Amino acid sequence: MIQWQDLHHSQLSVAQLYALLRLRCAVFVVEQNCAYQDIDGDDMVGENRHLLAWRDNALIAYARLLKQPGEPVVIGRVIVAPQARGEKLGNRLMKEALNVCANHWPDSSIYLGAQAHLQRFYRQFGFIPVTDVYDEDGIAHIGMARG
């Protein structure tokens, strides 16, 4: 059974923060062989939130939701742990992330910088491309938005 947590950054325990940073590093830096500064200063500011999915005390999925006044919500760091892949958990993670957005920022549009090969995945949630493909840390991305 999966336990979902929607937490404001001020609610994160040290153990939760460590688990999410560890998962992000394992996948985005090590697995994808992409040296970049994952800890970018956005995790612990403003109204930003963290969506965590736990199973058997292990973090198996995560997304970060950034909200600055007057700006769209930005969904990022969308990740499913290697041991949980193939379970359609990415679909559930995005549905949960959109629910969090609707609950906390019902009048806000939503933006994400998707890895370009995942456009079709995000389209099923109502996102459409709003930028050309661009390079971010050596990986092709595309800006996508949902009204």
Salt bridges, closest charged atoms under 4 A:
ASP6 OD1 - ARG49 NE 2.64
ASP6 OD2 - HIS104 NE2 2.74
GLU31 OE2 - ARG85 NH1 2.88
ASP38 OD2 - ARG24 NE 2.93
ASP38 OD1 - ARG77 NE 2.63
ASP40 OD2 - ARG64 NH2 2.92
ASP40 OD2 - ARG77 NH2 3.16
ASP43 OD1 - ARG24 NH1 2.81
ASP43 OD1 - ARG64 NH1 3.01
GLU87 OE1 - ARG55 NH1 2.85
GLU96 OE2 - ARG92 NE 3.96
